[in-house]
Amino acid sequence: MGIFARSGRALALLGVVALSGVILAAPQSYADDPAGNNGTIKIDGELFGDVPNNEPHPGCIFEVDFYGYDEDPTYFATVNFYAIPPTGKRINLLTDSVFIGEDPHDGGGSEPGLDATREYDLSGLLKSFYFHPEQGYHIKLKVNAPGSIGKDTKYKVFWILECGYGTPS
């Protein structure tokens, strides 16, 4: 084997070692903060409940919990609620803005990862819509949250069971 072949292998090995050192020396935020659409949203039927589970059949008053979003003082999520079939034909019921950049994304969908909680009351907005006798009102939640690499949208589809004024006929 000639000196040039050995030199080429040595340079290639040196390049791999140097590149490994750069990767290992990268700031911890890159290793701990995966690229992509961070964050989770949950429907919480128990007001001010601290258990991070999804309750897809709340009453007209419920909370939306936001988990695992990145930290940034400019991060506000845009929240839209729609009445969808059979309740309505994708009719926007409510639009809101919620601050979600309070702390790092740590914790994901767990209690420590809670970034925001917002209470919503859709009772006055649903009176004229179709009420399914077994399921209630069919609602789609769309959340656009900044800080994502790529698509920044989260969705939840759920049913609202009870609004206190009975079922429309």
C-alpha positions as CSV (number, residue, x, y, z in Angstrom):
1,M,0.0,0.0,0.0
2,G,1.5,3.3,-1.0
3,I,2.0,6.3,1.2
4,F,-0.8,8.3,-0.5
5,A,-3.4,5.6,0.1
6,R,-2.4,5.5,3.8
7,S,-2.5,9.3,4.0
8,G,-5.9,9.3,2.4
9,R,-7.3,6.8,5.0
10,A,-5.6,8.7,7.8
11,L,-7.2,12.0,6.6
12,A,-10.6,10.3,6.2
13,L,-10.3,8.9,9.8
14,L,-9.2,12.3,11.1
15,G,-12.2,13.9,9.4
16,V,-14.6,11.5,11.0
17,V,-13.1,12.1,14.4
18,A,-13.2,15.8,13.9
19,L,-16.8,15.7,12.8
20,S,-17.7,13.5,15.8
21,G,-16.2,16.1,18.1
22,V,-18.3,18.9,16.5
23,I,-21.5,16.9,16.9
24,L,-20.7,16.0,20.5
25,A,-19.8,19.6,21.2
26,A,-23.0,21.0,19.7
27,P,-25.1,23.0,22.1
28,Q,-27.4,20.9,24.3
29,S,-30.4,22.7,23.0
30,Y,-30.0,21.0,19.6
31,A,-29.8,17.6,21.1
32,D,-32.8,18.2,23.5
33,D,-35.0,20.2,21.2
34,P,-36.1,18.1,18.2
35,A,-36.9,19.9,15.0
36,G,-40.5,19.8,13.9
37,N,-43.9,20.5,15.1
38,N,-43.4,20.6,18.9
39,G,-46.3,20.7,21.3
40,T,-49.4,18.9,22.3
41,I,-52.9,20.2,22.9
42,K,-55.5,18.5,25.2
43,I,-59.1,19.0,25.8
44,D,-59.7,19.2,29.6
45,G,-63.3,18.8,30.7
46,E,-62.5,19.1,34.4
47,L,-61.8,22.8,34.9
48,F,-58.4,23.4,36.5
49,G,-57.7,19.7,36.5
50,D,-54.0,19.0,36.7
51,V,-53.9,15.6,35.1
52,P,-52.7,15.9,31.5
53,N,-55.1,13.6,29.7
54,N,-57.5,14.2,26.9
55,E,-61.2,14.3,27.6
56,P,-63.0,14.3,24.2
57,H,-66.6,14.7,25.6
58,P,-66.6,17.8,27.8
59,G,-69.5,20.1,28.6
60,C,-69.8,23.6,27.0
61,I,-67.3,25.0,29.5
62,F,-63.9,23.3,29.2
63,E,-60.2,24.0,29.0
64,V,-57.6,23.6,26.3
65,D,-54.2,22.7,27.7
66,F,-51.0,23.4,25.8
67,Y,-47.9,21.3,26.5
68,G,-44.3,21.1,25.2
69,Y,-44.0,24.2,23.2
70,D,-40.7,26.1,22.8
71,E,-39.8,29.0,25.0
72,D,-40.0,32.4,23.3
73,P,-41.6,35.7,24.5
74,T,-43.2,36.2,21.1
75,Y,-44.9,32.7,20.8
76,F,-48.7,33.1,20.8
77,A,-50.9,30.3,19.4
78,T,-53.9,31.1,17.3
79,V,-56.9,29.0,18.4
80,N,-59.9,28.4,16.2
81,F,-63.1,26.4,17.1
82,Y,-65.3,25.2,14.2
83,A,-68.7,23.6,14.2
84,I,-68.3,20.6,11.8
85,P,-70.8,18.1,10.4
86,P,-73.2,17.0,11.6
87,T,-73.3,20.1,13.9
88,G,-72.5,22.7,11.1
89,K,-70.6,23.0,7.9
90,R,-67.2,24.1,9.1
91,I,-68.4,27.3,10.7
92,N,-65.9,29.3,12.7
93,L,-67.3,29.7,16.2
94,L,-64.5,31.4,18.0
95,T,-60.9,32.6,17.4
96,D,-58.5,33.3,20.2
97,S,-54.8,34.0,20.9
98,V,-52.9,32.2,23.7
99,F,-49.3,32.8,25.0
100,I,-47.5,29.5,24.9
101,G,-43.8,30.5,25.0
102,E,-43.4,30.8,28.8
103,D,-40.9,28.0,29.4
104,P,-38.8,25.3,27.5
105,H,-40.5,22.5,25.7
106,D,-39.5,20.0,28.5
107,G,-42.1,17.6,29.6
108,G,-44.1,17.2,26.4
109,G,-47.6,16.1,27.4
110,S,-46.8,15.7,31.1
111,E,-47.7,18.0,34.0
112,P,-44.2,19.7,34.0
113,G,-44.6,20.5,30.3
114,L,-47.7,22.6,30.7
115,D,-47.2,25.9,28.9
116,A,-50.7,27.4,29.1
117,T,-54.3,26.6,30.0
118,R,-57.3,28.6,28.6
119,E,-60.9,28.2,29.6
120,Y,-63.6,28.3,26.9
121,D,-67.4,28.5,27.0
122,L,-69.1,27.7,23.8
123,S,-72.6,27.5,25.2
124,G,-73.8,30.8,23.8
125,L,-72.4,30.0,20.4
126,L,-74.0,26.6,19.9
127,K,-77.7,27.2,20.5
128,S,-78.7,27.3,16.9
129,F,-76.7,24.3,15.7
130,Y,-77.6,20.7,15.3
131,F,-77.3,18.6,18.5
132,H,-76.6,14.9,17.9
133,P,-78.8,13.0,20.3
134,E,-76.1,10.6,21.4
135,Q,-72.9,12.6,20.9
136,G,-73.8,16.3,21.3
137,Y,-72.1,19.1,19.2
138,H,-69.3,18.1,16.9
139,I,-66.4,20.6,17.3
140,K,-63.0,20.9,15.6
141,L,-60.2,22.8,17.3
142,K,-57.3,24.1,15.1
143,V,-54.2,25.5,16.8
144,N,-51.4,27.3,14.9
145,A,-48.3,27.7,17.0
146,P,-45.1,29.4,16.0
147,G,-41.7,27.9,16.5
148,S,-42.2,24.8,14.5
149,I,-39.9,23.7,11.7
150,G,-42.4,22.8,9.0
151,K,-46.1,22.6,9.6
152,D,-47.2,24.4,12.8
153,T,-50.8,23.1,13.1
154,K,-52.4,20.9,15.7
155,Y,-56.0,19.6,15.5
156,K,-58.5,18.1,18.0
157,V,-62.0,16.9,17.1
158,F,-64.3,16.4,20.0
159,W,-68.0,16.4,21.0
160,I,-69.6,18.8,23.5
161,L,-72.3,16.9,25.5
162,E,-74.1,19.4,27.7
163,C,-74.6,23.1,27.5
164,G,-77.3,23.6,30.2
165,Y,-80.1,24.7,27.9
166,G,-81.3,21.3,26.7
167,T,-81.2,19.9,23.2
168,P,-82.4,21.9,20.3
169,S,-85.3,20.3,18.4
